[in-house]
Amino acid sequence: MILATPGPVEVPLFVRETFLKEIIHHRTPEFKEILIESLNRFKNLTHLDEAVFLSSSGTGAMESAVINVVKKKALTINAGKFGERWGKICNAHNIEFKELKYGWDTPASVEEIVSEIKSGEYDSLFIQISESSGGLRHPVEEIAAEIKLINPDVIIVADGITALGVEDIDTTNIDIVVGGSQKAFMLPPGLSMLGLSEKAVERIGSGRGFYFNLANEIKKQRDGSTAFTPAVTLIIALNEVLKKLEEIGLENHYENTANRHKALISAIESIGLSIYPQVPAKSMAAVYFEKAEELRKVLKTKFKINVAGGQDFMKGKLFRINNMGLIDEWKMKYIVDSLELVLEELGIRKYDSTAIKAYNIDRF
Ligand SMILES: *Cc1c(COP(=O)(O)O)cnc(C)c1O
């Protein structure tokens, strides 16, 4: 079965091989060296001064950012399930917030956010870079730059779980960026990461919470240790993934990902299907399709390809194909070609290899 969902993504063999080695103790010089190495590599990737890893899925890092950063009131952006989550976290902790809501296909409005921030009520903004529910890219860099012009003390927290490792994120005006292991980092689930600016560390102060107290973790991890037992095997594997991406060259990796995305989108459009979001994120192709569930079923049973469906009110109306990680070229070609074959199977369009042609023309 080809796992073509936009998280979890397939775990390459070189990553799985790291799990065959003997487990090492986390309070050893060996592990300390690996932890520091991988934190440094992660800092290099996020262009931020500080980094912290947590043993949790991505949502744990989102929760830690919310509870440690908001001292007054948060502004949260909701254009999908993950944006909605900021508000749910605030509610769970009785943290004051206001939510700006957008359609799942609609990027957040810079003007609207700016006018909200001008009220002076907010000390933080929470947003997704790539909102995975609709495969949408928010103009986070622009929003962050505008907010910092108005009030540099507003801490900008960006969920980069389906953006880090996909494209180079300009974090000049971003204070915290959140990552998760099972998306573009090609690892099994269970590790989350945060990149932090000095300003974010200042705001966190002595921190809040217990397990997710970021002040404790920052202090420990600066010295190559952790407050609690870390996800040792995942951190070792992350170090190998980041090493591999550096070998390939981050710029080359981003360029290849962007090019494959362009080719995938043009293949999908060439067979009459439409891309759902107004501004597509490079992490995936999210396709609006009324027979999405039938299509996913045939893809899975006949072609052994697992793509994601829609969530919530988009269930049955959307399917999403992953574009994160080091995807074997033959696999993407097979997915594109199979997609066209499924349309014939569903009686929608006669197969004439249009999709794979469009893909190949744009790909190289
Ligand atoms: C996957 C994902 C998350 C985190 O989900 P977990 O299941 O907690 O790892 C958060 N934000 C976005 C945009 C995601 O795609």
PDBQT file of the ligand as one rigid body, heavy atoms in Angstrom, charges set to zero:
ROOT
HETATM    1  C1  LIG A 401      -1.184  17.186  11.526  1.00  0.00    +0.000 C 
HETATM    2  C2  LIG A 401      -1.330  18.589  11.889  1.00  0.00    +0.000 A 
HETATM    3  C3  LIG A 401      -1.314  19.023  13.219  1.00  0.00    +0.000 A 
HETATM    4  C4  LIG A 401      -1.078  18.160  14.418  1.00  0.00    +0.000 C 
HETATM    5  O1  LIG A 401      -1.763  17.031  14.501  1.00  0.00    +0.000 OA
HETATM    6  P1  LIG A 401      -1.265  15.855  15.477  1.00  0.00    +0.000 P 
HETATM    7  O2  LIG A 401      -2.217  14.782  15.122  1.00  0.00    +0.000 OA
HETATM    8  O3  LIG A 401      -1.409  16.324  16.851  1.00  0.00    +0.000 OA
HETATM    9  O4  LIG A 401       0.159  15.543  15.120  1.00  0.00    +0.000 OA
HETATM   10  C5  LIG A 401      -1.413  20.368  13.472  1.00  0.00    +0.000 A 
HETATM   11  N1  LIG A 401      -1.515  21.261  12.482  1.00  0.00    +0.000 NA
HETATM   12  C6  LIG A 401      -1.515  20.902  11.190  1.00  0.00    +0.000 A 
HETATM   13  C7  LIG A 401      -1.586  21.964  10.156  1.00  0.00    +0.000 C 
HETATM   14  C8  LIG A 401      -1.427  19.556  10.852  1.00  0.00    +0.000 A 
HETATM   15  O5  LIG A 401      -1.408  19.207   9.562  1.00  0.00    +0.000 OA
ENDROOT
TORSDOF 0
